[in-house]
Amino acid sequence: LDWLNNTQAQLGTVVVRGFSGTLWPNGLPKSVHSLTLQNCERSCVDLPPLDFINLRHLSFKDSPQLLEDVRIVHIAPQLCALQSIDLTGGKTLTNKPIFEIAKHCTKLQNIVLSLCFQLTDDAFCSLVRSSGGNLQKFVANSCRKLTDRTLAVLHTNCPNLTHLELM
């Protein structure tokens, strides 16, 4: 995939599924604003540290090796432009990385956190409050620790919410 490193390429959206190699040995192209890594392994984003500053959409769906607390905490400060995040399948994610996302990602319009079994209302509420009026879509299927408290915060803080999915 050497052509992905071509600085002439103006890739806006990159979707990679089931990959285990290093995608960008020289860093993520600055033109990429939407990145989906689904069923990918840790090596996809290991070296060098990728620059996520221009990303508006980020999905690590069903990539458990990418969905580690330390990795999310490390990249969260770079995600200030993020409008959409999908961390589906983050079965071992704890509240800590979600607090970091809430701190740095205040423009989120779409949040998908399905199958994140360890997350509690504290994390959900923090993320919802930080996104507030921007939030349009909130999906948290099979999140066992989500309660009515999160629903109350959604009701109070998200006047533009048009899609709510909780199964």
N, C-alpha and C positions, 0 to 999 in steps of 0.2 A: 504494500500500500504506500510505496514511496511517493506516489503522485499526490497524496494528501498533504504532503509537506511542501508542495510547490507554493511559493509565496504569491504566484500569479493567480492561483485558484481563488475564486470568490465564493466559496461554499457558505451558504447561509444556514442550511439545515444538514445535520449529519445524524443518521440512524445506523447503529451497528448492533447486530444481534449475534450472540454466541461466539464472540471473538476472544482469543486468549493471548494475542501478541501485543507488542507496543505499537500504538497507533501513531503517536506524534513524538518522535524522539527529539524534535526541535521545538515542541510546544504546540498548543492548539492554535490554528490559524485565527487571526483576529476577526475575520469576517464571519466566523461561526457564531450565530446567535441562538441556535437551537441544537441541543445535544442529547441524544437518546442512546444509552448503552444498556441493552437488555440482554440478560443472561451472559454477561461478560465477566471476565476474571480480572483480578486486581492489576495484572500487568498492563492492562489497557491504558491506565492513567498513572502508572508509577513514576516513570522517569521521562523527562524532568518534571518538576511540579508544573502542572498545567495552569495557565492563566484563564480563569473563568470570568473575568471582569466584564466582558461584553455579552455574556449569556443572558437571554430573557426566558429561555425554557431549558430545564434540566430534568432528565429522567434517568434514574439508575434502576429502573423496574426489574425486579427478579434477578438482581445481581448481588447476591449476599456478600460477596467479597468486597464489593464497592460500598455496600451499606453498613459500614462499620463506624462506630461512634467517633473514633479518632480521625478518620478520613473526612467525615462530614464537618466536624468541628474545625479541622484544618482549612477546608475550602470555604466555609461560611462567610468569612470577611470579604471574599472576592465576589459574592453573589448579590451585591447591592442593586443591580439592575434587573434581577430575576422577577418575572411575572408569573411563572408557572413552575411547579415542582412536583415530581412524582417519585416517591420513595417506596412504592409498593413492594412488599416482600421483605421489608427491613425487620424481620422477626426478632432480631436481637438489639435493635436500636433502642437506646434509653432516652430519657427526657433531655439529657445534656445537649446533644447536637440540635435538637429541635429548639431549645432555648437560644442557641447560637444563631440558627436560621431566623428566628423571630427577631433577634437583635439587629441583624444585618439586612434582612429581606423584607422591607416594609411596603413593597409595591406588589406583593403577591395577589394575583387575581384567581389563580387555580391552585388548589392544594389537594394532592392525592396521597394518602398515607395508609392504604389498605394493607392488611396483614402485618401491621406493626404492633405485635402483641404486648410489648413492654411499655408502650407509651401510656401515660396517665392524663387525666383531665388537666393537670398543671401544664403539660406540654401543649396539648391541643388549645387550651385557652390562651396561652401566651402567643401562640402563632396566630390565632384568630384575632386577638386584640391588636397585634402589630400590623396586620393586614387591613383590618377594619373595613372602612368604606370601599376599599378596592376589591374585596373578596366577592367573587361571583360563583365559584364552584368549590365545594368542599366534599371530598369523598374519603370516608374512613370505614371501609367494610372490614368486618372481622377484627375490629380493634376492641379487644375484650375489656379494657379498662376505661373506655369512654362511657360517660354517664350523662344524665340530664343536665349536669352543670355545664358541660360543653355546649349543649343545645341552647341553654339560656344565654350564654355568652354570644353564640352565633346570632340569636334573635336580637340581642341588645346592640351588637356592634357591626352588623353586616346588612345594611339596608339594600345593597345591590346584589345580594345572594339570589341566584336564579336556579342553582343546581345543588341539591343536597342528597347525598347517597350514603346511607348507613344500613348495612345488612349484617 
